Every structure is written in C-alpha cells, then in structure tokens.
C-alpha cells in the first residue's frame, strides 16, 4: 500500500510540476498563430508591410521560444517563413511577405494539431 501511495504522490507531483510548462507552450503557439493571422490581414487587406513585419516579428519571438521548448518540424518550417516574411516586408515587397506569412501560418496551425 505504501508503494502505491508513494507512486501516486510522485506522479501527481510530476504532473503538477510539468503541467504549467505545457500550458505556456500552448499559449505561445496560440499567440504566434494570432500574430501571423494579423500579419496576413495587414498584408492582404491593408497592404501595410510595416505592420506585417511587426506582427511577424512578434510571432517569430513566440515561435522560437516554442521551438526551444518543444522542437517540431512544422514550427521550424514556420520560423523559416516568418523570417522570410519579415525580410520581404522590410524590403517593402508586400505580396511576397504576405505569401510567406500565409505559409508560416499554415505550418503553425499544423503544429497546433
């Protein structure tokens, strides 16, 4: 009986210790997706490359943090496209930046599944 009680207590302690970390990763992914959606809106509807770059930069910060915590091929590919979107937006190439932002958004949404 003592082994079972100890095992249960140890597993509950481990769950309590690691659960907040998992919640933070999910929250960062949700924030990255939100900012990439905003970047796409800025590029498609408002044709504002500077705001696209701003939101993509915020998404990049979140995506890189996720990639350090929980590596995923979709997140890694999203980071590549986010960086490309930022470069294109800073060069004032709105269509190319929007295209990269859409691609990054797709990869982030796949990582969320």
N, C-alpha and C positions, 0 to 999 in steps of 0.2 A: 504494500500500500504506500509506503514512503517513497518508493521509486516512482510510482505513478504520480504522486502528488508533486514530487520534485520535477519530474519531466513536464508536467502540465505548467507548473510555475515558470520553468525555464523557457518553455515555448511561448507562453504569454508575455514574458519579459522581452524576448527577442522580437516578437510581433510589435510590441509597444515601442521598442527601440527603432525598428526599421520602417514602420508604417508612415511616420511623418516624412521621411525622406522620399518615399514613393509618391506621396501626395504632392510634395514640392515639385517633383519631376513632371507629374501630370499637369500641374498648374503652369509650369513653364512652357510645356508643349502647347497648352491651350492659349497662353499669351503669345507664343510665336505664331500660331495659326491666326489669331486675331490680327496681329500686326501685318502679317502677309496679306490677309484679306483687305486690310486698309490700304496697303501698298498697291494692290491690284486695282482697287477703286480709284485711288489717286491717279494711277496710270491710264486706266481705261476711260473713266468718266470725266475726270477733272483735268487730265493731261498736265499734271503738276509733277515734274521729275524730282524736284527738291523734296516734296513731301513723300514721294515714293521712296526716295533714298533714306529719309528719316525713319519711316516705318520699317523699311527693310533692315536698317541698322539696328533698330530695337529687336526685331525678330532674330537677327544674327546673334545678338548677345544671348538671347534665351536659347537658341538652338545650339550654340557652342557649349553652354552650360549643361544642356541635356546630353550632348554627345560625350562630354567628360564623365558624366554620372552613369549614363546607360547608353553605350555605343549601339548604333543601329545603322544599317546601310542606307535606309531612307533618309534619316537625319543627316548623314554625311553628304548624301547627294543634294539634299535641300540646302546645306551650307554652301556648297559649290555654286548653286544657282542664286542664292541670296547675295553672295559676294559679286557674282557677275551682274546681278540686277543693280547693285549699288554702284559698281563701276560705270555701267551704261547710263544710269540716271545722273551721275555726276558729270558725265560727258554730254548730258542733255539729249540722249538718244532714248526718248520715251517709249517708243514701240518695242525696241529690243529689251529695255528694262522691264516693261510690263510682261513680255513673254517669259523672261527668266523668273519674274515674281510668280507668275501663274504656275510655272513648272515647280518652283520651290514649294508653293502652297500644296500642290498635289502630293509631293513627297512627304511633307509634314503631316498631311491628312492620312497618308498611308502609315506613317509611323505611329499615329494615334490609334490605329486599329488594333 
